[in-house]
Amino acid sequence: MTLLAGIRRETTLGYAAALGAAACYGTLAVLGRKIATDIAPPLVANSFSMILGTMVLTLVFQSHIRRDFKVRPQKRGWFYVALAGCASTWGVTCWFLALGEAPAILVAPLAAVHPLFTVLLALVFLRGVERVTARTVLGTLFVIGGVILITFGIQ
């Protein structure tokens, strides 16, 4: 396999994983709303989903986890891992809290403004790794514009 073919394969897998994430989050919006309004309070639902999710990921990816733990990141790396874990945990917690109070068809689009935060944080933390272009900023503005249209269309 040539270097270019390897890059294309990785890019294709990255896009496929992103679409998979979108499908999972779309499903979570509907299930989360049902759970948070009919089955359990949002924080209880969040706790159980995080615990069960961790258990499933551990079972499915245990061989990868063992292999990856052999590579010891620097202390600064663990700091970023901890920050990512906190961001993920708080994101899912806010997601369930929002679904307990507002319709899924409103919460999901509002949560979709995350490209704004991604672009701003990439400018700070990924300087030299990723380039934020005018097209990226324009695309982000289109996403935000779409969210505004959806939000006002629902009300």
C-alpha positions as a Markdown table, in Angstrom:
| # | Residue | x | y | z |
|---|---|---|---|---|
| 1 | Met | 0.0 | 0.0 | 0.0 |
| 2 | Thr | 1.4 | 3.4 | -1.0 |
| 3 | Leu | 1.5 | 6.3 | 1.4 |
| 4 | Leu | -1.2 | 8.1 | -0.5 |
| 5 | Ala | -3.5 | 5.1 | -0.4 |
| 6 | Gly | -2.9 | 4.8 | 3.4 |
| 7 | Ile | -3.8 | 8.4 | 3.9 |
| 8 | Arg | -7.0 | 8.0 | 1.8 |
| 9 | Arg | -7.9 | 4.9 | 3.8 |
| 10 | Glu | -7.4 | 6.7 | 7.1 |
| 11 | Thr | -9.4 | 9.7 | 5.9 |
| 12 | Thr | -12.2 | 7.5 | 4.7 |
| 13 | Leu | -12.2 | 5.7 | 8.1 |
| 14 | Gly | -12.3 | 9.0 | 9.8 |
| 15 | Tyr | -15.3 | 10.2 | 7.8 |
| 16 | Ala | -17.1 | 6.9 | 8.4 |
| 17 | Ala | -16.5 | 7.1 | 12.1 |
| 18 | Ala | -17.8 | 10.7 | 12.1 |
| 19 | Leu | -21.0 | 9.6 | 10.4 |
| 20 | Gly | -21.2 | 6.7 | 12.9 |
| 21 | Ala | -20.9 | 9.2 | 15.7 |
| 22 | Ala | -23.6 | 11.4 | 14.1 |
| 23 | Ala | -26.0 | 8.4 | 13.9 |
| 24 | Cys | -25.3 | 7.4 | 17.5 |
| 25 | Tyr | -25.8 | 10.9 | 18.8 |
| 26 | Gly | -29.0 | 11.2 | 16.8 |
| 27 | Thr | -30.3 | 8.0 | 18.3 |
| 28 | Leu | -29.2 | 9.2 | 21.7 |
| 29 | Ala | -31.2 | 12.3 | 21.3 |
| 30 | Val | -34.4 | 10.4 | 20.9 |
| 31 | Leu | -33.6 | 7.7 | 23.4 |
| 32 | Gly | -32.3 | 10.2 | 25.9 |
| 33 | Arg | -35.4 | 12.3 | 25.7 |
| 34 | Lys | -37.6 | 9.2 | 26.3 |
| 35 | Ile | -35.4 | 8.1 | 29.2 |
| 36 | Ala | -35.0 | 11.5 | 30.8 |
| 37 | Thr | -38.8 | 12.2 | 30.7 |
| 38 | Asp | -40.4 | 8.8 | 31.3 |
| 39 | Ile | -37.8 | 6.4 | 32.9 |
| 40 | Ala | -35.2 | 8.1 | 35.1 |
| 41 | Pro | -34.1 | 11.6 | 36.1 |
| 42 | Pro | -31.4 | 13.0 | 33.7 |
| 43 | Leu | -28.5 | 12.6 | 36.1 |
| 44 | Val | -29.4 | 9.0 | 36.9 |
| 45 | Ala | -29.8 | 8.3 | 33.2 |
| 46 | Asn | -26.4 | 9.9 | 32.5 |
| 47 | Ser | -24.7 | 8.0 | 35.3 |
| 48 | Phe | -25.9 | 4.6 | 34.1 |
| 49 | Ser | -25.2 | 5.4 | 30.4 |
| 50 | Met | -21.6 | 6.4 | 31.3 |
| 51 | Ile | -21.1 | 3.3 | 33.4 |
| 52 | Leu | -22.6 | 0.9 | 30.9 |
| 53 | Gly | -20.8 | 2.6 | 28.0 |
| 54 | Thr | -17.4 | 2.3 | 29.8 |
| 55 | Met | -18.1 | -1.4 | 30.5 |
| 56 | Val | -19.0 | -2.1 | 26.8 |
| 57 | Leu | -16.0 | -0.2 | 25.5 |
| 58 | Thr | -13.7 | -2.0 | 27.9 |
| 59 | Leu | -15.1 | -5.4 | 26.8 |
| 60 | Val | -15.0 | -4.6 | 23.1 |
| 61 | Phe | -11.7 | -2.9 | 22.9 |
| 62 | Gln | -9.7 | -4.6 | 25.7 |
| 63 | Ser | -7.0 | -5.8 | 23.4 |
| 64 | His | -6.5 | -2.3 | 22.1 |
| 65 | Ile | -6.5 | -0.9 | 25.7 |
| 66 | Arg | -3.8 | -3.4 | 26.8 |
| 67 | Arg | -1.6 | -2.6 | 23.7 |
| 68 | Asp | -2.1 | 1.2 | 24.0 |
| 69 | Phe | -1.2 | 1.2 | 27.7 |
| 70 | Lys | 2.2 | -0.2 | 26.9 |
| 71 | Val | 2.9 | 3.2 | 25.3 |
| 72 | Arg | 3.4 | 5.6 | 28.2 |
| 73 | Pro | 2.4 | 9.1 | 27.4 |
| 74 | Gln | 4.2 | 12.0 | 29.1 |
| 75 | Lys | 2.6 | 13.6 | 32.2 |
| 76 | Arg | 1.4 | 16.5 | 30.0 |
| 77 | Gly | -0.4 | 13.9 | 27.8 |
| 78 | Trp | -2.3 | 12.6 | 30.8 |
| 79 | Phe | -3.4 | 16.1 | 31.5 |
| 80 | Tyr | -5.0 | 16.4 | 28.1 |
| 81 | Val | -6.6 | 12.9 | 28.5 |
| 82 | Ala | -8.1 | 14.1 | 31.8 |
| 83 | Leu | -9.4 | 17.3 | 30.2 |
| 84 | Ala | -10.9 | 15.3 | 27.3 |
| 85 | Gly | -12.6 | 13.0 | 29.8 |
| 86 | Cys | -14.0 | 15.9 | 31.8 |
| 87 | Ala | -15.2 | 17.6 | 28.6 |
| 88 | Ser | -16.9 | 14.4 | 27.5 |
| 89 | Thr | -18.5 | 13.7 | 30.8 |
| 90 | Trp | -19.8 | 17.2 | 31.2 |
| 91 | Gly | -21.0 | 17.3 | 27.6 |
| 92 | Val | -23.1 | 14.1 | 28.1 |
| 93 | Thr | -24.3 | 15.4 | 31.5 |
| 94 | Cys | -25.5 | 18.6 | 29.9 |
| 95 | Trp | -27.0 | 16.6 | 27.0 |
| 96 | Phe | -29.2 | 14.6 | 29.4 |
| 97 | Leu | -30.1 | 17.6 | 31.5 |
| 98 | Ala | -31.2 | 19.4 | 28.3 |
| 99 | Leu | -33.2 | 16.4 | 27.1 |
| 100 | Gly | -35.0 | 16.3 | 30.4 |
| 101 | Glu | -36.2 | 19.9 | 29.9 |
| 102 | Ala | -36.5 | 20.4 | 26.1 |
| 103 | Pro | -37.6 | 18.5 | 23.0 |
| 104 | Ala | -35.0 | 16.3 | 21.3 |
| 105 | Ile | -35.6 | 18.1 | 18.0 |
| 106 | Leu | -34.5 | 21.3 | 19.7 |
| 107 | Val | -31.6 | 20.0 | 21.8 |
| 108 | Ala | -29.9 | 18.1 | 19.0 |
| 109 | Pro | -29.5 | 21.1 | 16.7 |
| 110 | Leu | -28.4 | 23.4 | 19.5 |
| 111 | Ala | -25.7 | 20.9 | 20.5 |
| 112 | Ala | -24.6 | 20.9 | 16.9 |
| 113 | Val | -23.1 | 24.4 | 17.3 |
| 114 | His | -20.0 | 22.6 | 18.6 |
| 115 | Pro | -18.0 | 23.4 | 15.5 |
| 116 | Leu | -17.8 | 27.0 | 16.8 |
| 117 | Phe | -16.1 | 25.8 | 19.9 |
| 118 | Thr | -14.0 | 23.4 | 17.9 |
| 119 | Val | -12.7 | 26.1 | 15.6 |
| 120 | Leu | -12.0 | 28.5 | 18.5 |
| 121 | Leu | -10.2 | 25.8 | 20.6 |
| 122 | Ala | -8.3 | 24.6 | 17.5 |
| 123 | Leu | -6.8 | 28.1 | 17.1 |
| 124 | Val | -5.4 | 27.8 | 20.6 |
| 125 | Phe | -4.5 | 24.2 | 21.1 |
| 126 | Leu | -3.9 | 22.8 | 17.6 |
| 127 | Arg | -1.8 | 25.6 | 16.2 |
| 128 | Gly | 0.7 | 24.0 | 13.8 |
| 129 | Val | -1.2 | 20.8 | 13.7 |
| 130 | Glu | -4.4 | 21.9 | 12.0 |
| 131 | Arg | -5.1 | 25.0 | 9.9 |
| 132 | Val | -8.3 | 27.0 | 10.3 |
| 133 | Thr | -9.1 | 28.4 | 6.9 |
| 134 | Ala | -11.7 | 30.9 | 5.7 |
| 135 | Arg | -13.7 | 28.0 | 4.3 |
| 136 | Thr | -13.7 | 26.4 | 7.8 |
| 137 | Val | -14.9 | 29.5 | 9.4 |
| 138 | Leu | -17.6 | 30.0 | 6.7 |
| 139 | Gly | -18.7 | 26.4 | 7.1 |
| 140 | Thr | -19.0 | 26.9 | 10.8 |
| 141 | Leu | -21.1 | 30.0 | 10.3 |
| 142 | Phe | -23.4 | 28.0 | 8.0 |
| 143 | Val | -23.8 | 25.4 | 10.7 |
| 144 | Ile | -24.7 | 28.0 | 13.2 |
| 145 | Gly | -27.1 | 29.6 | 10.7 |
| 146 | Gly | -28.8 | 26.3 | 10.1 |
| 147 | Val | -29.2 | 25.8 | 13.9 |
| 148 | Ile | -30.8 | 29.2 | 14.2 |
| 149 | Leu | -33.2 | 28.4 | 11.3 |
| 150 | Ile | -34.1 | 25.0 | 12.9 |
| 151 | Thr | -34.5 | 26.5 | 16.4 |
| 152 | Phe | -36.9 | 29.3 | 15.2 |
| 153 | Gly | -38.7 | 26.8 | 12.9 |
| 154 | Ile | -39.6 | 24.6 | 15.9 |
| 155 | Gln | -41.0 | 27.4 | 18.1 |
